[in-house]
Amino acid sequence: MSTTVAPKVAAGPVAPSGGLLRRLRYLEPATLLWLLLVGALFFLVVWPVAELLITSFQARRTGEFTLSNYAAAYGRQRYVDALLNSLALGALAAAISAVMAVPMAWACSRTNMPGRGFAWLTVLAAFIIPPYLGAIGWILLAGPNSGWINQTWSLLTGSEASLVNVYTFWGLALVIALNSYPFIFIFTKSALDLISSEMEDAANILGAGTWTTTLKVTLPLVWPMMLAGIILVFLETIALFGTPAIIGIPARINVVTTQLWQFFEAPVRAEVAAAYAMPLLLITAALIGLQKLLLSRKGYVSQTGKGGERRVINLGPWRWVLFGWCVVVCVLSVVAPMIALVQASFSRAWGRGFSLDNLTLANYEFLLFGHDAARGAIVNTFVFSAASATLAMALALAIAYVVRRNLLPFGTALAFLCMAPFVIPGIVMAIGFYAAYAGPPLLLYGTATLMILAFTTRFLPIAYANGAAGMQMIHPEMEEAVRILGGGRLTAIRSVVAPLLKKALLGGWLLVFILATRELSAAIFLIGPHTRTISVLLYDLSEEGNFEVLSALGGILLVITLVFVGIGMRLIGRDFMLRRSSE
């Protein structure tokens, strides 16, 4: 019996395993770009914050580890009082903002109040006006002696006593709230727009009236978003520089941001400023943790698998009361300060009021043709803002693409780094950039490069929110079709992703651009002799008391801003700023 032996077959190449295939995809040429993005985020976010922390523990001359910076930062009662003042100011401004915003949001979303479009435009206008311009407007209105309100009061009553005084703690908090309430309005209204009327109807059937239902059913359902808006206003307030400097310094109200500014006066004590800024980071982290703790104890589900209907509440005569409240908020936040600024910008002397012999165009002529610093500041502002917006949107789109398509194993970390500047106060980020890049080897202090990088980092979260939301709506199949036809990922981004996201990208670009044109907290710490911006020049003019030229410069900034807002409304929709900012 014969035995057949099967011939041996030479072993061919073994097919790569699935794990190996997954690893090989990282060797694509585009992977180099993804790694560069990681490096860019490290450069923009991680290193400045790390350098801020390191600097706070370093001796100025030797660089050795020390706690003396913290002792110097909090060794005087005045410095501690500034921190306590900031916390109290943030709480008061957030409370006033909530009182203004919540009734407006509820009326616009749930009721038959007339003029809901008017209320929406009021919020938009208050959002556009830079905080420091609103502060100047209220100085012109409520200065203790020369303000319009007090002059009118003296004329009517013959009394020399002031009726109102903006140079008080409550006055400062009110002025900040008049610019900050749009944040709470946006968050609250967006939540109210999503809930149906079923639970409200159930409460009404059980005998609850409109106001009881609103207080015990409707508002508790949107409490998470309300709380988010309140915390945002609080954090914005304690990190705000312009308004506390313009009103608080003359009123002898010292806060964290103005104290940090004093640390940067000659001789510069950057290491003490770094130590003094660290509690702002701790406060931010603590508030975010507190928010999660408060919301984790209750359920706030307002949507189920069943469809719901939103029913408009008929308020009867009360709708006019709410409309009146919206008018009051509009007058206080937009109309009154803007009238004061416009009058001052066309006046020889703003205190002389409205008269033909007081009208002049000399302030605008001086800024446009006779003030070298003003022309340079205008050019710098819009060049820096355009460059920052472009860089932020390009970086955000690329990172959103990496995260949504799972191209790197640590995509979640990249998303976190993109959003991290949102919870880092702008003034803290600016000091971090100063500590990281002002000295050798880069020596970027006072350069346009440092200003652009700082603005890019400051508003990167807004750009990323737009890019990530847009990427979520694009199915990968369209990109795969490009790759099947021989194109790479970069070709797919250029030919498919970017054209489909052009409206979202344009909206994000415009929003970053507008916010960068009014940025002061970061710019004031990083400017050089040739990189001054409009916001910094406005602050310098306020210190000189030149309110006529200051108002004219603010008018130029607002006109150009309104042009870009009009472009955004034309191309994307009238609510592009508010909708994007709430994401």
Secondary structure, 3 states (H helix, E strand, C coil): CCCCCCCCCCCCCCCCCHHHHHHHHHHCCHHHHHHHHHHHHHHHHHHHHHHHHHHHCECCCCCCECCHHHHHHHCCHHHHHHHHHHHHHHHHHHHHHHHHHHHHHHHHHHECCCCHHHHHHHHHHHHHCCHHHHHHHHHHHHCCCCCHHHHHHHHHHCCCCCCCCCCCHHHHHHHHHHHHHHHHHHHHHHHHCCCCCHHHHHHHHCCCCHHHHHHHHHHHHCHHHHHHHHHHHHHHHHHCCHHHHHHHCCCCCCCHHHHHHHHCCCCCCHHHHHHHHHHHHHHHHHHHHHHHHHHHCCCCCCCCCCCCCCCCECCCCHHHHHHHHHHHHHHHHHHHHHHHHHHHHCECCHHHCCCHHHECCHHHHHHHHHCHHHHHHHHHHHHHHHHHHHHHHHHHHHHHHHHHCCCCCCHHHHHHHHHHHHHCCHHHHHHHHHHHHCCCCCCCCCCHHHHHHHHHHHCHHHHHHHHHHHHHCCCHHHHHHHHHCCCCHHHHHHHHHHHHCHHHHHHHHHHHHHHHHCCCCCHHHHCCCCCCCHHHHHHHHHHHCCHHHHHHHHHHHHHHHHHHHHHHHHHCCCCHHHHHHCC
